[in-house]
């Protein structure tokens, strides 16, 4: 079976972890500080704060931006539910706006229409779904015009860019996940990057029990606010530093594999991923659209090809959020048609041919 994901860890990660074990700094420490600095630099951001996972990164970013009860945060309903949960966990209310059906990302026209109608929007969470950047230049313009906080959910977009500018450097804060299936991993882990020192300080304080001087200072047992323990371990940071060195190669391989699949599937029955001019898709997922998803997935399985449905139920239709009464027709259709195929760096040229042959075979079966 060709798996939908295949994390690549090797002797570099093993050596880094061994070094941390030898040092005795197993929890938060110098290794985490080094990882924060290196990852922020990679994102062309001034500050980085490592967290225990991508969800806690989102939660801490909203807390640092003073988003809470009474606030309303616009976001996409077509994402992993953590995007909305992080909003709800602060006490704020998510406002689900529809997606652009070509990009699967939050449609800036939908946001602008809501703002022009006078709808209260205190923050926007723009998700870079599947590794394709959301339309950040538009969102930045709207944030400046309507004065709302702008957060990037870059959990799936390590290495993605717009006109050469990395995701993570557009909003007031950006949040990444290092879950095992992401473009790079720490096992579990996350990161908030920002160009605003006060935001970095707020995140560092919140993830470390509300301690004073938690960012860039000598953290003490003086607690100035109520916070959580959302810290990343030094063991996770050690893996992350080794993975970050490999990330450019990982992203290049994903892009190369996606390009080959686009070529092989050009005349197939599926719609291949769309990438706007000037955008660099990092292909966390290679997602096609088909009106016979169940049949295609069955054919892929018969050919030994793994696949994944991300996501079968839009967030606004999930039980915790259904009572908000939002509709999103484009997201609802995408949830019935989107299917992700393997695109990870471990694929061989033969694997790509097998994946494409399976998709083409299904098309022939449907036409027969």
TAMOMO-V121246 format. One record per helix or strand of 3 or more residues. SS is the DSSP state (H for helix, E for strand). FROM is the first residue (numbers start at 1). LEN is the number of residues. Records with the same first field share a line. If there is no record, write none. Layout:
# TAMOMO-V121246
SS: FROM-LEN / FROM-LEN
This chain:
# TAMOMO-V121246
H: 11-13 / 30-13 / 54-11 / 82-8 / 108-9 / 129-3 / 136-11 / 197-10 / 234-31 / 293-10 / 315-3 / 322-3 / 329-9 / 349-19
E: 47-5 / 72-5 / 93-5 / 123-5 / 149-5 / 173-5 / 190-5 / 286-4 / 338-4
